[in-house]
Amino acid sequence: MANTAPVQQPEEKKEEVWSHSRIATAQRCARQFKYIYRDHLTGPGDFAAMKRGNAVDAAFNYLAEKYPDLCDTYGFTEPEYLVSIRLGKNMKPIKNKKTGKFKEDHIEVTIPELAAEREIIHQKILAAQPGYEPDLVEHAAEIAIHGYATFARKGYRIARDVDGKPLVQVNLFGRVGETLMRGYADFIAEHMKTGERTLFDGKATGAIPGYTEGYVRHAPQTAIYKILAPRQEKRIGRIDRVGFFLMGIAQTKRQEVEVTVPAKEISDEIIKSITLVRARVRLYENLDYWPREVKAAHESPCKLCDFAAYCLEGNAAGIRPSDRYPSRDEEAEIEWY
Ligand code: SF4
């Protein structure tokens, strides 16, 4: 009698979906790449900079979705830095230029809608963040509120998609060369005077001078967005410029700057660069060897690596399976593609 037992088919291997951060991690350290994208581990998440960056993103996105047209009321009325919103003890008092003394009472709230949001941001948006710390969150909320106020005063509104939805956390998907990629651009803005539409990544950073126009032309993140965005033009509309909206994280002085270039000026070199990164990852996989990128001095990737104690000392405290898998990259939500 013939054997009728069902033949088990080998599971079909899904094509890997790459993102800017997956590429950047593979470039930074093969071992870190393995921990995150092959072993699906997460580390203790102790870095204040990482927590603050995530918190600023969450608060800024909340404001952008809720007040996409704030510039219609407040845009272009004042130069930068006139909006000062004191949110708590993390915000140091501002110095009076004439007397040289700190003005404890300098609380100028010129955008009441945003000032009214600070408690909501604190309690509903940021208190739920992993690794919540009240002081850090107060600082993050203050950066985001000030950043969004300045964004509106510079004459930017949040653009809308074909259904009228504000374009915040814009899901971009498609091929960059041969590689299937997904990106989440923070927001697309439209300028009330020029009408130009800019795809922005927002960053809370202490390193604003590093973001030059030359950097924007060659940065992997902007290059990937520039290639993916036109593929979704029917949904998100045209993109004229691509760049970064930078929010300084100094506690005594707020600073927000945009650095953008016309989309057509952004380099396509990223396609070759991604091909090389993927070839290297295939080699590590074939060898089953993922080298540590331990380098000396300040540029060592280990300095900002969440796996440092695990990788370098064998200390597994705080190491656990990541709850981010399948990640946003792997989810097959491509119905509009
Ligand atoms: S500690 Fe250094 S070598 Fe180890 S995974 Fe992190 S970056 Fe790589």
Boltz pocket constraint, residues with backbone or C-beta under 6 A from the ligand:
constraints:
  - pocket:
      binder: B
      contacts: [[A, 28], [A, 29], [A, 30], [A, 31], [A, 32], [A, 291], [A, 292], [A, 293], [A, 294], [A, 301], [A, 302], [A, 303], [A, 305], [A, 306], [A, 307], [A, 308], [A, 309], [A, 311], [A, 312]]
      max_distance: 6.0
